[in-house]
């Protein structure tokens, strides 16, 4: 997938990694970048085409497909973390809210745009996942559940869209320096650096991106004698 002269649609492009991806795509020579956001007024980056896109709205998705017939890269970036643990009293409600954005929205968008990608030569779908696709930690319990499901969805899309020549990329990353992690005291990756890593991997034909040291460490720990996802041994 060559970024130069490509047409890219990015969800949640008004801030954080979405904004960084839009900036990186323009710098890499993308012919057009559709910047999706629930409120397009929030899109202030020069050079992109603001697009009203609430990823939980079937009507908005249908309108986006009609408005963006030239897309050959779909980036499912929009996400939410309510900070709920799986044993919290509001876990079920939090999980439903997060699933709508973190799982069902990428599914709906991928299904809606797959025919467009096929008509435009196959193209690519990029799903922004997390190192928490593989582990579940306190304060991000329900979020981790949704990202694990989104990882499986990504693998399913890859298997089923291979026949039409669509590259499907899963991006795993730890904490990034965005508004979502503003209250977290931990090392954080630069959204700009992560965006550049994603575009480089996309052009290299990669299926998976380990965008920072945290993702690399967690992935390596999956095959440990005591898998990292099992946590610390009980005393």
C-alpha positions in Angstrom: 0.0 0.0 0.0 1.6 3.2 -1.1 0.6 6.3 0.9 1.5 8.8 -1.9 -1.6 9.7 -3.9 -3.7 7.5 -1.7 -7.1 8.5 -0.3 -7.4 7.9 3.4 -10.4 8.1 5.8 -9.5 8.4 9.5 -12.1 8.2 12.2 -11.6 10.2 15.4 -9.3 12.5 13.4 -9.8 15.7 15.5 -7.2 14.9 18.1 -4.7 12.4 19.5 -3.5 9.7 17.2 -6.2 10.4 14.6 -4.9 14.0 14.2 -1.3 12.7 14.1 -2.2 10.2 11.4 -3.9 12.9 9.3 -0.8 15.1 9.6 1.5 12.2 8.7 -0.6 11.1 5.7 -0.6 14.6 4.3 3.2 14.8 4.8 3.6 11.5 3.0 1.8 12.8 0.0 -1.7 11.4 0.4 -3.9 12.8 -2.4 -6.9 13.3 0.0 -7.5 12.8 3.7 -11.0 12.5 5.0 -11.0 13.5 8.7 -13.9 12.0 10.4 -15.3 13.4 13.7 -18.7 13.5 15.4 -18.5 17.2 15.1 -16.7 18.3 11.9 -16.2 21.8 13.3 -13.6 20.1 15.6 -11.4 19.4 12.6 -9.0 22.3 12.3 -6.1 20.7 10.4 -5.5 22.5 7.0 -5.5 20.3 4.0 -8.0 17.6 5.1 -11.6 17.2 4.2 -13.7 17.3 7.4 -16.3 14.6 7.5 -19.3 14.3 9.9 -18.9 10.8 11.2 -20.3 9.5 14.4 -19.0 6.0 14.2 -22.0 4.6 16.2 -24.5 6.1 13.7 -25.6 3.9 10.8 -26.9 6.9 9.0 -23.5 8.7 9.3 -21.7 5.6 8.0 -24.0 5.3 5.0 -23.6 8.9 4.2 -19.8 8.6 4.5 -19.7 5.7 2.0 -21.6 7.9 -0.5 -19.5 11.0 0.2 -16.1 9.1 -0.1 -16.2 6.8 -3.1 -12.5 7.2 -3.7 -11.2 5.8 -0.4 -8.6 3.1 -0.5 -7.4 3.2 3.1 -9.8 3.1 6.1 -8.3 3.8 9.5 -10.6 2.7 12.4 -9.0 5.0 15.0 -11.9 6.3 17.1 -12.0 4.7 20.6 -13.1 5.2 24.2 -11.9 4.1 27.6 -14.3 4.6 30.5 -11.7 3.5 33.0 -13.9 0.8 34.4 -12.8 -2.4 36.1 -14.6 -5.7 35.3 -15.8 -6.0 38.9 -17.1 -2.5 39.2 -20.8 -2.0 39.7 -21.1 -0.2 36.3 -19.0 -2.7 34.4 -21.8 -3.9 32.2 -22.9 -0.4 31.2 -19.4 0.7 30.6 -18.7 -2.4 28.5 -21.7 -1.8 26.3 -20.7 1.8 25.7 -17.1 0.8 24.9 -18.1 -2.1 22.6 -20.3 0.3 20.5 -17.2 2.4 19.6 -14.3 0.0 20.0 -15.8 -3.1 18.3 -19.1 -2.6 16.6 -18.1 0.7 14.9 -15.0 -0.8 13.2 -17.1 -3.8 12.2 -19.8 -1.6 10.6 -17.3 0.7 8.9 -15.2 -2.2 7.6 -18.3 -3.9 6.2 -19.6 -0.6 4.7 -16.3 0.3 3.0 -15.1 -3.1 1.9 -16.9 -2.8 -1.5 -15.4 0.6 -2.0 -11.9 -0.7 -1.2 -12.5 -3.6 -3.6 -13.5 -1.2 -6.4 -10.4 0.9 -5.7 -8.0 -2.0 -6.0 -8.2 -3.6 -2.6 -6.6 -1.0 -0.4 -6.2 -1.4 3.3 -8.0 -1.3 6.6 -6.0 -0.2 9.7 -7.5 -1.0 13.1 -6.0 0.8 16.1 -5.9 -1.8 18.9 -3.8 -1.8 22.1 -1.2 -3.7 24.1 -4.3 -4.2 26.2 -5.7 -6.5 23.5 -3.5 -9.1 25.2 -3.6 -8.3 28.9 -6.2 -7.0 31.3 -5.2 -4.5 34.0 -7.1 -2.7 36.7 -8.8 0.6 35.7 -8.9 -0.5 32.1 -10.7 -3.8 32.6 -13.7 -3.3 30.3 -11.6 -1.5 27.7 -9.2 -4.4 27.6 -12.2 -6.7 26.9 -13.2 -4.6 23.9 -9.7 -4.4 22.5 -9.3 -8.2 22.8 -12.5 -8.5 20.8 -11.4 -5.9 18.3 -8.1 -7.9 17.8 -10.1 -11.0 17.0 -12.3 -8.9 14.6 -9.2 -7.6 12.9 -7.9 -11.2 12.3 -11.3 -12.2 11.0 -11.4 -9.2 8.6 -7.9 -10.1 7.3 -8.9 -13.7 6.6 -12.1 -12.8 4.8 -10.9 -9.8 2.8 -7.7 -11.4 1.5 -9.6 -12.6 -1.6 -10.3 -9.0 -2.6 -6.8 -7.9 -2.0 -7.4 -5.8 1.1 -4.5 -5.5 3.5 -5.8 -5.5 7.1 -3.4 -4.1 9.8 -3.8 -4.4 13.5 -1.9 -1.8 15.5 -0.9 -2.5 19.1 0.5 0.3 21.3 0.8 1.1 25.0 0.0 4.5 26.5 0.2 7.4 24.1 0.5 11.1 25.1 -3.1 12.0 24.3 -6.0 13.4 26.2 -7.2 9.9 27.0 -4.1 9.3 29.1 -3.7 12.7 30.6 -4.3 11.5 34.1 -2.0 8.5 33.9 1.5 8.7 35.3 3.5 6.3 33.0 5.8 6.4 30.0 3.9 7.4 26.9 4.6 7.1 23.2 4.4 10.2 20.9 1.3 10.1 18.7 3.4 11.5 15.8 6.0 8.7 16.2 3.3 6.1 16.3 1.6 7.5 13.2 4.8 7.4 11.3 5.4 3.8 12.4 2.0 2.8 11.2 2.4 4.4 7.7 5.8 2.8 7.3 4.4 -0.6 8.2 1.4 -0.1 5.9 3.7 0.6 3.0 5.8 -2.4 3.9 2.8 -4.7 3.6 2.7 -5.6 7.3 -0.3 -7.3 8.9 0.6 -6.2 12.5 2.3 -3.2 14.0 3.9 -3.2 17.5 4.2 0.5 17.7 6.2 1.0 20.9 8.2 -0.9 23.5 5.2 -1.7 25.6 3.5 -3.5 22.8 6.7 -5.3 21.9 7.2 -6.4 25.5 3.7 -7.7 26.0 3.7 -9.6 22.7 6.9 -11.3 23.6 5.4 -12.2 27.0 2.5 -14.1 25.5 4.6 -17.2 24.9 6.4 -17.1 28.3 6.2 -20.1 30.5 3.7 -18.1 32.5 2.0 -15.9 29.9 2.1 -12.2 30.6 -1.7 -12.2 30.4 -1.9 -14.4 33.6 -0.5 -11.7 35.8 1.5 -12.3 38.9 1.3 -15.7 40.5 -1.0 -16.0 43.5 0.9 -16.1 46.8 
